[in-house]
């Protein structure tokens, strides 16, 4: 039975069935996936024999394909490769079939990892950003905004803009845990004024609630006219991230479709606007790793869901939607220091400030190394070691980890020590040259 037939069976005795006889192209389903930092030093199991029947990994990067073929023997790969295999490449493949329907948001350290280990994949992602997928901006190290001073804001948000040519005039921004910070929003606005660009930030429909109706429309802040905001739909996002059970891809696609139908047609505000032909949006914003990595086979279900949803609605990236919509100006009454999961205290304590300070001492020197072209074998090896240990020191969010004695924090310190050691060696060898 096809997904369309399954959908009909689900609603055949419901008044909703009449709605499914129409097209609702004024309803935009926006998809934003945030790719955070999976650790490169932890091993996980993979069944590559199954994966390679579904996706053409060689097309994305031959080095990745070779690594996965080697992993067939051990059945183990690191989490970065696992995330690329199970989540990022499936999302990129989805974007190839449904162009400009997805915003994929990388923290810069994840992009640096990909560029370091899989240069062809990085080039492919960059090329796809021209038409097929929107690439959004997250902070360099997935850092909680309240921890940043002005200089650190530059490194976290503006350096990535300068490092990558694919960021254009309208840039979608993700704040880790969707935590808002007035200082950061002001900095983004000032930067946008200087560069004549706009930022669109993704906020939470519960914890950043301005008013019930205001969160359903795109807004621009009166005192920060270069900052736009749209709100993720909590019900949709939480249902898909935390309550989706995979029976088979087709059944799951129908379940996901039903989340959207319930959100749209059982809400008088949305349903009346849809009936009048007004443009409305439903924003799904979840971790990219939800698709296939955290929830097995959800990537296959999304292929079926996109085919089904595309029959009724307009599938959209953030940029596609904002380019077609007039924003409403509001007073600056956003709820600061709130995250999708509540207050700031869950995610950040002063006890780990020592870790941030130590990273800050070495960061500029690391960036200098990463930007240096080298051909001598010894320097190439040192550069690789510096980047690897630096990535490993940052990849489980110890920048804002709230337990200084947690194993990941101890591990981060050990990796930072290695970074310091190899940066010293690199600089010494360069001096001798």
N, C-alpha and C positions, 0 to 999 in steps of 0.2 A: 504494500500500500504506500503511495507517495505521501510526502509531507503535506501536500495540499489536501489530499483525501483524509488524512489523519486529523487535520485541522477542522475540516468539515464535520467529521464524526464527533469531535470534541464539543462543537457548538451547535449541533443540528437541532437540539431541543431548547436552544437559548435565543432570546431576542437579538443577541449579538450577531447571529447568523446573517441577518439582513445587512449589517454593516460590512460584512466580508464580501458582499456582492459589489462593493464600490472600491474605487482607487482613492487613496488618501495621500496624494503626492505633496500636499501642503504640510504634512506631518513629517518632520525631519528626525530620523533616528541617528543620533550622534554617538560615535564610538571613540573613546579615548583610553588608551592602554599605557600605563606607566611602567617602564622597564627599569626596575631598581637594580641594585648590585648583587648578583649571585656570587658566592665565593668561588674562587678558582682553585682553592686548595683542599676542597672536600670532595670525596669520590661518591658517586651514586651509580646505581645499576641502570642499564638501558638495554632494550631489545632492538638493536639496530636493524636486524633482519626485517622486522616489521616496519620500522620507520622508513627505510629506503624504498619500500614499495609505494609509499604515499607521496614523498617529496623528493624533488631533484636537488640533492644537496650539492652536487658538482656544479650546477648552474650558479649557485650562490657563492661557493668557494671550494676549489679542488682540495685545498689544505684541510678543510673541515671534513670533506668526504674521506680523505686518507686517514685522518685521525679516528673517525667513526669506524672505518673498516678495521683498523687496528684494535679498536675497542670491542669488536665482535668476539675476539678471543677471550678477553678478560671480563666482558660484560660491564666494565666500569669506565666512567668518564667523570671529569670534574663538573661542578655545577654550572659554570659558565657555558661549557659545551652543551650541557643538558638543557639549559634555558634557551640557547640558540636553536637547538634541535627540536625541542618540544613546544616552544612558544614563539620565539622571534621569527623564525623562518615560516611557520604556519601563518602568522599574522601578515608577514610580507607576501606570502602566496595568496592570502585572502585579498590583500590590496591589489594584487595583479589582476584578479578576476573582477573586483569591484573597485575601480579607481576612485580616488578621492573620497572614500567612505570611512577612512580610519585616520586618527591622529595617534602616532606612536611617539611616546615621550621618553627619551633616554637621559639619564644623568650622564654627564660628560665622562666620568671615570669608566662607565660601561662602554661608551663609544671608544675611549682610548684603549681599553682592553681589546675590543673587537678589531680596531685598527692595528694594534700591536700583533695580535695572534692571527687574524684573518683579514689581511688588507683588501682582498677581492670582495669580501662580504661588505666591508665598509664602503668601498666604491659602488657596489650594487645598491646599498641603502641610500647613498648620496644621489645616485642617478634616479632612483625611484621617487625621491622627494620632489622631483621636478613636476610630476603629474599624478603619480599613482598613490602616494601616501604623504601625509603631512607629518613632519618631524617636529615635535615640541621640545621645549626647554625645561630641564629640571636643574637643580643645583648640582655643582660639580661632584660633591661628595654625599649627596642625599642628606644634607645637614638641616637641622631645625633652624628656621630663620632667626629666632630670638637669640641664638648664640653668636650672631655675626655682627662685627663692626663694619665700618664703611669699606675698609680695605678688603676685608673678607668677602663682603658682598660682591666686590669686583671679581675676585677669584671664583666665587661660586656661580655667579649668574652672567657676568659680562665677558669674562675671558672665553667661555664656551661660544658666545656669539661671534667673537673675533676669530676663533679657531676654525669655525665651520662656515663654508660658503652657502650652505643650504638654508640658513635662517634668512627670511626675507623681511618684508615690511610689517606683516601681521604675524606675531609670534605667540603661540599658545604656551603658557607657563604652568608648570605643576609645582606646588609647594609640598614637600614631604608631609605625609599625613594630613594634607590640606590645612596645615596650620597657618593662620594669617598673622601678619606682623606689619604694623603701620610703618615702621622704619624701612622695611624692604619695599613696600608698595610705593613709598615716596621716592626711594632710590630708583626703582624701575621707571617711575613716571619721569623723573629728571633725565634719566638716560634716554628714554623714548623721545623727549623733547629735543635733546641734542642731536639724535640720529634721525629724527622725523619718521618714527615708526610707532606702532601700537602693540601693546601686550594684552592678551586675553587670559585671565586667570580662571582656574576651575575651583569653584567653592562648593560647599556642602549644603544641601537643602534643609538640613535640620540645625546644625550647630552655627551656621552663618545666616540663619533665617532673618531677613529684614522685615518681611511680612509675607503672609502665605501667598499672596498674588504676585508680589514683586519677584520672588525667586523663580517664577515660571517664565520670566522674560529676560532677555539679555539686558544688562545695565551698564552704564558708564558713570563713574563717580564724579560728582559735580566739581570737586576740587582737584581731581586727578583725571582730566579728560582723555589722557592717553592710556588709561587703564580700563579695560572692559572686563566684565565678569559674566560667566554663565554658571549655572548650578547643576551639579550632578543629581540625578534622581535616585534618592536613597533606596526606595523600595526595589527598583530594578537592579541597582548595583549590588545591594546586599543579597537579593534573591539569587543572582547569578554567581556571586562570589562564595556564598556560604550555604546555599540551600538547593543547589543543583545536583541531582543524582543522575548519573549516566546509565541508562538501560541499553539503549542503542542510539546512534546519532540522530535518526529521524524522529524518534519519540522525544528526545531531549530538545530538538529544534522546535517542536510543537509546544513543549513546556515553556521554552524561552519566549516564543511568540505569544503565549497566553499571558506572560507577565506584562508584555507591552499592551496587549488588548485590554487587560484589566486596568492598567495605569491610564489608558487613554479614554476608554468608553464608559468606565464606571466612575469617572471623575467629572462632575458637571462642568467645571471650568474648562478642562481640556476638550471634552466632547462637544460643548457648545461652540467653542472656537473652531474646532475641526469641521463641524457642520457648516459654519459660515465661510469656510475656505480660508481662514486666517492661518498664517504660518506659525507653527508651534514646534517646539523641540522637546525631545526626551533624551537626556544625556546619560549614557552608561560610562562610568569612569571606574576602572578597576586595575589591579596590577596586571601587567602583560603576562606574568607568569601564571596567572589564573588559567589562561587558555592553554591547556595541554600539559603543563608542568604540575601545577597544584591540583588540577582536576583532570584526570586522565581521560583522553578522547574528547574533551570539550572543544578542541580545535576542529575535529570532524563534525561535531554538532553545529558549530558556528558556520561551517560551509553550507550545511543544509538550511540553517536558520537564515543566512544572508540570501540564499536563493528564494526562500519563501517570503521573507520580509520585503525583498525588492519588488515583488509583485504588487504590493499594496502601498508601501511608503517610500520616501526618499532617504536613501542611506547617505550619511554625510560625515565628513571630518569636521572639526571645529572651524577651520578656515573657510570651508565651502559655505557653511551656514552663516558665519558672521559677514561674509562678503555679500550676502543677499538680504541682510536684515538691518533695520534701523534700531539703534540702541536707545534706550530710555535713560535720561539723566536722573540721578537720585542724589539726595543728600548723603554725606559720608557717615553712614550709621552702621557700617559693617561691624560684626562682633569680632574684635581682635583677640588673640591668644586662645582661640578655639580650634579644635581639630575635628576630623570626621568622627573620632572616637571620644570626643569630649574636651577636657582641659589640657593644658600644656604639661602639667606635673607628671602625667603618665610617661612622658617621653624624654624629659630633660631634667637633670639635677646638676647642681654646681660641682658635685663630687668628681665628675669626669672632665672638668675644665682643664686639668693638667694634661689630658690626652690631646685636646684641641691645641693647647699651647705648644706642645712638643711637635705636633704635625706642622703648625705654622712656622716653626723655626727651620724646618727642612724643606717646606713646600716650594719656595721660589727656586731653590737649587735643583729640586727634582724637575720642575717644569723646564728649566734651562737645559737639563740633560735630555729630556724627552724631545725638545725642539732642535737638538743638535744632530746634524747629519754626520754619520761616522761610517768608515769603510774598513778600518783596521779591526782585525778579529778580536783583539783583547777589549777594545772599546765597545764593539758590538755586543760582546758577551756581558760586559759590565752594564751597559744600557739595558739589556734584556733583564738582568737580575734586579736592577733598580726598579724598573717598571713593574716586574712581577711582585716583588716584595711590597712595593708601594700599593699596588692594587690589593694585595692580600691584607695589608694593614687597614684598609678602608672598607672592605666589602661586606661586612655585616653590621654596618651603621654604628661602629664604636664611637664615631664623632659625637653621637648623642645617646650612647648607651647609658642607661641609668644605674648600672651596677659596676663600680670599679673593680670588683673582684670576680666578675663573670668570666668564664673561660675565654670568651671572644675578646674581652678587653685585654686580658693577659696575653693572648695570642697577638693582638694588634701591637702591643708594646714590643714584643719579640720581633715582629716584622719591621717595625720602625727602626729598631736598633740595626737590623740588617741593611735597611735603606741608608741610614747614616754612614755605615761602614763602607758600602759600595759607592756612594756619592763621593766620599773622601778619595777613594782609589781612582774613580773616574777623573776627578779634577786633577789629581796628581799626574796621571798618565797624560792628560791633555796638556798640562804645563810642560812636561818633559818633551812633548812634541814641538 
